Amino acid sequence: MKGPFIIVIDGLDECEDRRGVEEFINYMLAFFEEHPTIPLRVFIASRVEQHIRACLETDGVVLGNLDSHSA
């Protein structure tokens, strides 16, 4: 199997443990920094609340606003 493969995470903003969400994002970003050749991508579908945005505003992350798109 080739890739890249995608992992979809939906509703990250609905998690009550904000610190846990931040840790998850930081671990995920660190993993991809350490293993840049792994053919894996992550798509996060979530309201971008401040604690999520703060973690994701970094190189290698593309933030997009899908509010104007219909399902």
N, C-alpha and C positions, 0 to 999 in steps of 0.2 A: 504494500500500500504506500502511496506517495504522500499526498497532502498538498497544501496545508489542511489541517483539520480545525474545526471551530467548536468552541464551547460557548453555549448561550446561557447567560445568567439573567434572570428576569426578577424584578422586584427587590433589588438590593436595598432600596430606600425603605422597604417595609420591615427590615430587621430592626428589632428594638435595641440590640447591643451595638451602639455606634462605634465603640472602641474595637469591638470584634470585626466590624466591617472594615474599619481602617487597617487593622492588622492583616486581614485577608487580602486587601488590595495591595498593601505594602509587600507581603510575602509573594504575591503573584508577580508584581513588578520586579522584585529581586530575582525570582526564578528566571524570568525572561532575560534579565541582564546577564545572568550567569550562563544561560543556555540559549543564545540567540539563534542558533541554527535548528532548533527543534521546530518542526513544521506545525505549530499550534498557534491558534489565534483565539482571543476571548472577546465576545460581544456582550456588553452589559446593557440591558434595556432597563432603565430606571429613571425616576426623577432624580435629577442631579442636585441633591441637597448639598449644603455647604461642606459637610464633612467628607462627602464622596468627591465633590469637585476638587477640594484641596489636595486629596491624594492623587487624583488623576491628571492634574495639570502638570505634566512632566513630559520630557522627550519620549518619543515612541508611542504616545497615546494620542489617538484622534478622537476628539469630542465632537459630536454632532447633535443638532437639535432636530428631533423628528416630530415636533409639535405640528408643523404645517403639513405633514404627510398623513394620509388616511390609512387605516388598517387594511 
